Amino acid sequence: MRVEEEIRARLAAALAPTRLEVVNESALHAGHAGDDGSGESHFRVVVESAAFAGKSRVARQRMVNAALADLLAGRVHALALSCVAPGEDG
């Protein structure tokens, strides 16, 4: 499974998002640190989920990181996150 698909599947299962955007930005980092040549190392993710309501920015990011832990430990070098609850700007 492609990394982008794996990120989508895991976050859908863990957070039941009302909005989920996963953008592969690896091409923007070709030749930079962390580029493993796979074309699947750098991602930008926007997640809107009711699970984030009442949680701090750090707690929300920890929830995402927990769902993607093994990917972050190996295949994903960089992950930019925007984590919002429904009704919040983001």
Beta strands, then each sheet from edge to edge (+ up, - down):
strand 1: 19-24
strand 2: 42-48
strand 3: 78-84
sheet 1: 1+ 2- 3-
end
